[in-house]
Amino acid sequence: MTRHDPALDLDAAALEASQRLSKRIRSAIDEAGGALTFEAYMDRALYEPGLGYYRGGAARFGVGGDFATAPELSSLFSRTLGRQAAEILGHLGGGDVIELGPGTGRLAAAALAELEHLDRLPRRWRMLEVSAALRQEQEQTLAARVPHLLDRVEWLEALPADSPQAVWIANEVLDALPVRRFVKRGDGVRELGVVAADDGFAWTELAADTALQQAVADIEARLDAPLPDGYVSEVCTRVAPFLRGLAEALPQGVMLWLDYGYPRREYYLAERHRGTLLCHFRHRAHDDPFFYPGLQDITAFVDFTAVADAALACGLDVLGYAPQGPFLMGAGLAACTEAELAGADAAGHMAVSNEIQRITHPGDMGERFKVMALGRDYDGPLGGFTPADRRATL
């Protein structure tokens, strides 16, 4: 029996939106002289106003979307993050929580509930969200789950300048930054670009500018040997300016970054010679970024060495780096689980066990996802990094 193609279920409005976005990208290719860098293509596919994947109104997360993040899979994940935030806020003497990329609002709802339970509610829970459709979904989630805490929630469209002490939480944000794709050719490097082809798009090779050549040289300088001929991968040159802007909005506190990724030596292993580019459509992962532009997610794994370098360059401290599984155990997952299981029947116990498996097991999200803490003027505890701190691998 053949598997059903989820693309066949697309409605006319979704297809029309993808076609409009494709037309805009084709126009941009023409204006650029026949080709765009992949970074420029990814930027438009994800963020084109009104049509990009994160700028349209379709469901992105959960059962009805294209992928499920940890907050969608388990409230224990979010409650445990709430516990880590409580520890930080306690040392700071209070402050705000600022969430980047707040998704459906489930992380905020569960974390706020845990913070209330611990008597550590932040002054404000501030959600940085530019999508009107997602903001509406977040408001609905919070109104349904923690209506009495809605008065503590604020939505922002720009970085705040009035949160002197804060905990920042960013779950699966860095992987959505557009990346530059490259291929090694002999001793040099070529940039992978995008051209129009028939009714869609195709890869092409372009001359690499000085910035990309330097970025690849910096990568190879931290490896045991140069990347081999034909090696294809990506580099996110936007990490440094992105973090620089955020660092200016953090007078004191901690940023928690959670995402799938590797330290540099693991990212650019010889066997990873096709890179880490990954697309999600209707809960299926694949590697074709030209499939229905605007209707699928396009991501790349995070080079956490690059994140650490960028953080240090803008005056932040790298306070911890660990796999998600050990981090959650150190941050208080056991206490959250005990509360969740109180009064649960056998089916409830099984459901909680399955949740824990998904978010902590090394074969699932427990090892593939990492947590990095960056901070300024913070010398307090970070329990999540007690079981395993792998900063030495960066």
C-alpha positions, 0 to 999 in steps of 0.5 A, spaced: 500 500 500 502 506 498 503 512 503 498 518 502 502 524 500 500 530 505 501 535 499 494 532 496 490 535 502 493 542 501 487 547 500 486 552 494 488 558 498 494 554 501 497 553 494 495 560 491 499 563 497 505 558 495 504 560 488 504 567 490 511 567 494 514 563 489 512 568 484 516 573 488 522 569 489 522 568 482 522 576 481 527 577 486 532 572 482 531 576 476 533 582 479 539 579 482 541 577 475 539 570 475 540 567 482 539 568 489 544 565 495 540 560 499 540 564 505 536 570 501 531 564 499 531 561 506 529 568 508 524 569 503 521 562 504 520 563 512 519 571 513 516 574 507 511 578 509 504 575 509 506 569 505 513 566 508 512 560 513 512 564 519 509 570 517 502 566 514 496 564 518 496 557 517 498 552 523 505 550 524 505 546 531 502 540 534 498 535 531 495 540 525 501 543 523 508 540 521 512 539 527 511 538 534 516 542 539 517 539 546 512 544 549 507 541 545 509 534 547 510 535 554 508 540 560 513 537 564 518 540 559 515 547 560 514 546 568 521 544 569 524 550 565 519 554 570 523 551 575 530 553 572 527 560 571 525 560 578 532 559 581 535 564 577 529 569 579 531 568 586 538 569 585 536 576 581 531 578 587 526 578 581 525 580 574 522 579 568 521 572 563 522 574 556 520 568 551 523 569 544 519 565 539 513 563 544 510 558 539 502 556 541 503 559 548 504 552 551 511 553 554 509 560 557 502 557 560 505 551 564 512 555 566 507 560 569 503 555 573 510 552 576 512 559 577 506 560 581 506 554 585 513 555 587 511 562 589 516 565 584 512 569 579 516 574 575 514 581 574 512 580 567 512 574 562 514 578 556 513 574 549 516 577 543 512 575 537 511 579 530 506 574 528 498 576 529 496 569 528 501 566 533 499 572 538 492 570 537 493 563 538 498 564 544 492 569 548 487 563 547 492 558 550 493 562 556 486 564 557 484 557 557 490 554 561 492 560 566 487 565 565 488 568 572 495 570 570 494 573 564 495 580 567 502 578 568 503 577 560 505 582 555 506 581 548 512 585 544 514 586 537 521 589 539 526 588 544 525 591 550 529 596 553 526 596 560 527 589 563 533 590 567 533 583 570 531 578 566 531 570 564 530 569 557 527 563 554 528 561 547 526 554 545 528 552 537 529 559 535 536 559 533 535 553 528 530 558 524 535 563 522 537 563 515 544 560 513 549 560 507 550 553 504 557 552 501 561 546 497 568 545 498 571 545 491 579 543 491 582 548 496 577 553 495 569 554 497 563 555 492 556 558 495 550 554 493 545 558 490 538 558 488 535 559 480 528 558 477 527 552 474 521 549 470 515 551 475 520 551 481 527 552 483 534 548 483 541 549 486 546 552 483 554 554 485 556 561 485 562 565 487 563 565 494 564 572 497 570 574 502 565 573 508 563 566 506 570 564 505 572 567 512 567 563 515 569 557 512 576 558 514 574 559 521 570 553 521 576 549 518 581 552 523 577 549 529 577 542 526 583 537 525 583 537 518 580 541 512 574 539 509 574 535 503 573 536 496 565 536 495 563 537 502 557 540 503 554 544 509 552 551 512 554 556 516 549 561 520 553 568 519 547 571 522 548 568 529 553 574 531 549 580 529 542 577 532 546 575 539 549 582 539 542 585 538 539 581 544 545 582 549 544 590 548 537 588 552 540 584 557 543 588 563 543 583 568 540 575 567 540 569 563 538 567 557 537 559 556 537 557 548 534 550 547 535 547 540 538 541 536 545 542 534 552 540 536 559 543 538 563 545 531 567 539 531 561 534 531 557 539 526 562 538 521 564 531 521 566 527 515 560 523 515 556 529 515 558 531 508 551 533 506 550 538 511 544 538 516 539 542 512 532 539 514 525 541 512 518 539 515 511 538 512 505 535 515 510 531 520 515 529 515 522 530 515 525 531 508 531 535 505 528 539 499 527 546 501 524 548 494 518 544 496 511 548 496 515 555 499 512 558 504 508 551 506 514 548 510 519 549 515 526 550 513 531 549 518 539 547 520 542 544 526 545 549 530 553 550 531 553 551 538 561 553 538 559 559 533 553 561 538 559 561 544 564 565 540 558 570 538 556 571 546 563 572 548 564 577 543 558 581 545 560 581 552 556 575 555 558 569 559 557 562 557 554 559 563 553 552 561 552 547 555 549 540 556 544 535 552 537 537 554 536 530 558 541 531 563 539 539 563 532 537 565 534 532 570 538 537 574 533 543 573 527 539 577 524 534 572 523 529 578 519 534 582 515 536 576 514 529 575 512 527 582 507 532 582 504 530 575 503 523 578 499 525 584 493 521 584 494 519 576 491 512 574 495 507 570 494 510 564 496 517 567 503 514 569 504 511 562 502 517 559 507 521 563 513 515 562 512 516 555 513 524 555 519 523 559 522 518 554 521 523 548 524 529 552 530 526 555 532 519 552 538 520 548 535 516 542 530 522 542 530 529 544 535 528 550 541 528 546 540 531 540 537 537 543 542 542 547 541 547 552 546 553 552 546 558 558 548 565 556 548 571 561 551 578 564 552 579 571 550 573 574 554 568 579 548 564 581 546 557 581 544 554 575 541 547 577 540 544 570 547 544 568 549 540 575 549 533 572 553 535 565 556 541 563 559 540 556 562 547 555 569 544 554 567 540 548 565 547 545 
